[in-house]
Amino acid sequence: TVSVLYCQRAEQPARCSLRAMDACPLTGASRVQALRFGSADGLPIVETTKRVAMINAFDASQRRQMQFIADVHRLWWARKFSELFQLVMSGDSPMQDLFDANDTPCLLRFVGLGGIDVVARMLADSNVNFDTAPPVNVISLYKAFIRLMTELLIVSPSFAWYLVDAHRAMYSNLLRMCSVRRLWESILSILEHTVSAVGPAILLEKCPALTSLLSEAEGVEVGLAS
């Protein structure tokens, strides 16, 4: 549905504004936006309901993501892993939207809202004790967030440079967590995509635990450069 409004010329600007406002089928900010594009030369003001719906949907999605990022940050550092597990793994979680192959802008918007930094700091958190068997939901959370960061590198490999520069501690902690067998494949995947984007950035001699793990792993070949 297209609404076309014609304004009178500028001799009577007040009447023009009121007449357009009365005739405009839109409401609130959309009505103001429609009037803003008016012309004193009497050109038509065109605003489609489809465009308004798209703007409203974008705003709603952005607010939903902002709240999700804030909740993830709050629950992680409060060590409320059970609540965070429910938030992330529920069927209607905003987390699921980030893996929608048909909505890549949703993932990039997550980055723009600061989600990449929130998740990177979580994965850099070295205070989670892996010496004892961690709860299953904690392992699932790590897998989910490592997968999210890997997906981001697949969509835009250039983010690997940002992560290596700004969040090197994340990689140090991921290497430490390689000893957790249930996380091995997830960590290997994000390391693979990082190295493919920025090149070797790990000194194996500084990671004895990783070197030992690689030597025990089956079907793994390690290329060393002098």
Salt bridges, closest charged atoms under 4 A:
GLU47 OE1 - ARG51 NH1 3.42
ASP71 OD1 - ARG74 NH2 3.40
ASP97 OD2 - ARG64 NH1 2.53
ASP117 OD1 - HIS167 NE2 2.82
ASP125 OD2 - ARG79 NH2 2.72
GLU216 OE1 - ARG181 NH2 3.12
